[in-house]
Each structure stands twice: as structure tokens, then as C-alpha cells.
Amino acid sequence: MENFWSLLKRGLHGTYISVEPYHLFRYLDEQAFRYNQRRATDADRFVELCYNVTGRRLTWNQLTGKDDTSRPDREEAGDV
């Protein structure tokens, strides 16, 4: 357990120099993920990635916010 806290403190003081309190849970989640995956091999990470993206699709318009279905404000403005 001490190892996790030392890695967290090292990350907060070294890598993420300025951490806002309302974003702290995100940094904690990332460090917990890294700590839990520290013994995984590259092959394990690749298999996990493939498992998580199977059956999901992200279009360029969704990624860039140009997809009309993901923007409810466009209906209100009468642009549809």
C-alpha cells in the first residue's frame, strides 16, 4: 500500500505539477489503474484494448462534435 501512495505523490508533485481539487478523483483513478496494471504485459494490454473496442464505433463527426444527433441545441435553434 505504501508503494501506491509513494507513486501517487511522485506523480502529483512531478508529472502533474498543478492539480485542481475538483479533478483529483481523475488523477486518483488513473494512478489506481496504473498500479493495478503494473504487471500486465504488452500483449495483455493489447487484448484488453481489443476487447473494449469491439462493437463500438466512433465517427469523425462524433469526435469533432459535428454530429447533429449529439447536439440537442441544434434542434432548439431550428437548424434541423
C-alpha positions in Angstrom: 0.0 0.0 0.0 2.9 2.4 0.7 4.1 1.8 -2.8 0.8 3.1 -4.3 0.9 6.3 -2.2 4.5 7.0 -3.0 3.8 6.6 -6.7 0.8 8.9 -6.4 2.7 11.6 -4.5 5.6 11.4 -7.0 3.1 11.8 -9.9 1.3 14.7 -8.3 4.5 16.6 -7.4 6.4 15.6 -10.5 4.3 14.9 -13.6 1.1 16.7 -12.7 2.5 19.8 -11.1 -0.8 21.7 -10.7 -3.7 19.6 -9.7 -7.1 21.2 -9.1 -9.0 19.7 -6.1 -12.2 19.1 -8.2 -10.1 17.0 -10.7 -8.3 15.0 -8.0 -10.6 11.9 -8.4 -9.5 11.6 -12.1 -5.8 11.6 -11.1 -6.5 9.0 -8.4 -8.4 6.8 -10.9 -5.5 7.0 -13.3 -2.9 6.1 -10.7 -5.1 3.2 -9.4 -5.4 1.9 -13.0 -1.6 2.1 -13.5 -1.0 0.4 -10.2 -3.4 -2.4 -10.9 -2.0 -3.0 -14.4 1.7 -2.8 -13.4 2.3 -6.5 -14.0 0.4 -6.7 -17.3 2.4 -7.4 -20.4 2.0 -5.5 -23.7 0.1 -8.5 -25.1 -2.3 -8.4 -22.1 -2.9 -4.6 -22.7 -3.5 -5.2 -26.4 -6.0 -8.0 -25.8 -7.8 -5.8 -23.3 -7.9 -2.9 -25.8 -9.4 -5.2 -28.5 -12.0 -6.5 -26.1 -13.0 -2.9 -25.1 -13.4 -1.5 -28.6 -15.2 -4.5 -30.1 -18.7 -3.5 -31.3 -18.1 0.3 -30.8 -17.9 2.9 -33.5 -16.8 6.5 -33.3 -17.2 8.6 -36.4 -15.2 11.6 -37.2 -18.3 13.8 -36.8 -18.9 12.5 -33.3 -15.3 13.0 -32.4 -15.2 16.6 -33.6 -18.7 17.5 -32.4 -20.2 17.9 -35.8 -22.8 15.1 -35.4 -26.3 16.7 -35.3 -27.7 13.8 -33.2 -25.2 14.5 -30.4 -26.1 18.3 -30.2 -29.5 18.9 -28.8 -29.0 22.7 -29.0 -29.3 22.5 -32.9 -33.0 21.3 -32.6 -33.8 24.3 -30.4 -32.3 26.7 -32.9 -34.3 25.3 -35.8 -31.3 24.2 -37.8 -32.5 20.6 -38.3 
